[in-house]
Amino acid sequence: QVQLVESGGGLVQAGGSLRLSCTASGNIFSDLTMGWYRQAPGKERELVATITSGGARMNYRDSVKGRFTISRDNAKNTVYLQMNSLKHEDTAVYYCNTETSRRDYWGQGTQVTVSS
């Protein structure tokens, strides 16, 4: 069983920065690929970034490349999303995600609002 708790969202002006954190319970975090998703009002949930279990490989959706950085600290069971040069279109609820062979796990989400 994995529980994910996100934090770090908020209101920021366009061009600003935020860092999201997601802390996982349990003792298998270091074995898991982790991801950040987001969902804007009226839109489908979309994948933002992923990072492999050891942190060696990251992938990003095109619209955030060069602005967002995903990282992790396996000693703290935490994955981060550093978001720079934020744009109004980054406004969404951001969710932390992982999956095991049994199921997907999601956090409760954290709201990011970028004012233009």
Buried (B, 14 or more C-beta within 10 A) or exposed (E): EBEBBBBBBEEBEBEBEBBBBBBBEEEBBEEBBBBBBBBBEEEEBEEBBBBEBEBEEBBBBEEBEEBBBBBBEBEEBBBBBBBBEBBEEBBBBBBBBBBEEEEEBBBEBBEBBBEE
